[in-house]
Amino acid sequence: MEAITASSVCAALSLLLPPISYLSGAVVALATLRNGTAEGGVVIAGSAALAGAFTWFLIGTPYPVLAFAAVTWLPVWLLAAVLRTTASQGTALAAAAAMGAALTIAFHLTLGDPGAWWREVLGEFIDQRFAPADPAAQARLDELIDAWAPAMTAFLGAAVVLGFVLTLLLARWWHAVLDNPGGFGREFRELRIDRRVGVAVAVIALATLMFNRATGGLAADLLAPAVTIYLFQGLAVAHAVVASRDASVGWLVGLYVMLGLLPPHVGVVLACVGFVDGWVDFRRRWIRS
């Protein structure tokens, strides 16, 4: 009951403060990791009923909570079930990337041309909120929209996977604090994504270089979820090297500061490190040396 109450309250608060949705999903994942998939399902059902009743009373409809359950609780519940069954963070991350890829494919199948759809959405957003009177300013905004629209589906896929992974890792850290102090750090430093995932990513990358236009941008959009999960393997490499050499935690602080300031650039570098680590095992080589 405590988990249901906590998840419901966080879900309601997330309507005002969206970042709280991570905490709400983490409660569901924690219940699943500690007590099993069935218990996690009970928490979802109870939380949806409680929060749905609250929003129905407040705004006259439970649909926001039901949508929240579908896009946040259910995916995180499934990922927590994968992590509980396999005891592998790498496998759980691969499952998160598969969800992001499925969303990306669904976007392309539903919209046909996601870039055109994003141009329309972004154009309406700009017109409603800014609507510059200067034709030159409007032309510059149109150029920005044309530049950003083709990449928005990839950004969406990456953001979805990032949210799932952060929520799951928060739940696993919470689980370790309660039942296995220090266990999360050891697990994260050993995080490794299966090489078969790496092969699939390499094929997608090759398709992006050769056939991206023929696929309507789908190949490039599918790379975004993969880059996101390999970013975490790159972070795992950094944590493992620092821990094995008893180096100052300042190195990690600096890394995270750089990641926060320059997320695309540092994120891609970390993802490359994580991807290559899947084949050459930097941790084994660097830790021994």
Buried (B, 14 or more C-beta within 10 A) or exposed (E): EEBBBBBBBBBBBBBEEEEBBBBBBBBBBBBBBBBBBEBBBBBBEBBBBBBBEBBBEEEEEBEBBBEBBEBBBBBBBBBBBBBBEEEBBBBBBBBBBBBBBEBBBEBBEEBEEBBEBBBEEBBEEBEEEEEEEEEEEBEEBBEEBEEBBBBBBBBBBBBBBBBBBBBBBBBBBBBBEEEEEEBBBEBBBBBBBBEEBBEBBEEBBEBBEEEBEEBBBBBBBBBBBBBBBBBBBBBBBBBBBBBEEEEEEEBBEEBEEBBEEEEEEBBBBBBBBBBBBBEEEBBEEBBEE
